[in-house]
């Protein structure tokens, strides 16, 4: 679980850095799309906690921190749910 959390935190920070820098042309479009999709759960957590109805992405360090932590929490929770369902299915058969 620690490994997953660390990987998600690193990918989240890279996603934020790429987004803040305006997605340089050196980043291929498929990678940009993947980075955007993996960051959405954390951005949703930020929006519900610190953001507002007319904001789309954090613009300060606190917002970035909430986005990264929310992203790690969401993806780790999703992994735990999938793992639990998988274990129960294996035991059932």
C-alpha positions in Angstrom: 0.0 0.0 0.0 2.9 2.4 0.8 4.3 1.8 -2.7 1.0 2.6 -4.3 0.6 5.8 -2.3 4.2 6.9 -3.1 3.7 6.3 -6.8 0.4 8.1 -6.9 1.9 11.0 -5.0 4.8 11.3 -7.4 2.5 11.0 -10.5 0.2 13.6 -8.9 3.0 16.1 -8.4 4.3 15.5 -11.9 0.8 16.1 -13.2 0.4 19.4 -11.3 3.9 20.5 -12.5 3.0 19.8 -16.1 -0.4 21.5 -15.8 1.1 24.6 -14.1 3.8 24.9 -16.7 1.2 24.9 -19.5 1.9 21.5 -20.9 5.1 22.0 -22.9 5.1 20.7 -26.4 7.6 18.1 -25.3 4.9 16.1 -23.5 2.9 13.9 -25.9 -0.8 14.4 -26.0 -1.7 10.9 -24.9 0.5 11.4 -21.8 -1.2 14.7 -21.1 -4.6 13.0 -21.2 -3.4 10.3 -18.9 -2.0 12.8 -16.4 -5.3 14.7 -16.5 -7.4 11.7 -15.8 -5.3 10.4 -13.0 -5.4 13.8 -11.3 -9.2 14.3 -11.4 -10.1 12.6 -8.1 -7.7 14.8 -6.2 -8.9 17.9 -8.0 -12.5 17.0 -7.0 -11.4 16.7 -3.4 -9.8 20.1 -3.6 -12.9 21.6 -5.2 -15.2 20.3 -2.5 -12.9 21.4 0.3 -11.1 24.6 -0.7 -12.2 25.5 -4.2 -15.3 27.2 -5.2 -18.0 27.1 -7.8 -16.1 29.2 -10.3 -12.6 27.7 -9.8 -11.4 24.8 -11.9 -7.9 24.0 -10.5 -5.9 25.1 -7.4 -3.4 28.0 -7.8 -1.6 28.0 -4.5 0.6 25.6 -2.6 -2.2 24.6 -0.1 -4.5 23.7 -3.0 -1.8 21.6 -4.6 -1.2 19.8 -1.3 -4.9 19.0 -0.9 -5.1 17.8 -4.5 -2.1 15.4 -4.0 -3.3 14.1 -0.7 -6.9 13.7 -2.0 -5.6 11.9 -5.1 -3.5 9.5 -3.0 -6.5 8.8 -0.7 -8.9 8.2 -3.6 -6.6 5.9 -5.5 -5.6 3.9 -2.4 -9.3 3.5 -1.4 -10.1 2.4 -5.0 -7.3 -0.2 -4.8 -8.5 -1.5 -1.4 -12.0 -1.9 -2.8 -10.8 -3.8 -5.9 -8.5 -6.0 -3.8 -11.3 -6.8 -1.3 -13.7 -7.7 -4.1 -11.1 -9.8 -5.8 -10.3 -11.7 -2.6 -13.9 -12.4 -1.9 -14.5 -13.6 -5.5 -11.5 -16.0 -5.2 -12.8 -17.4 -1.9 -16.2 -17.9 -3.4 -14.9 -20.1 -6.1 
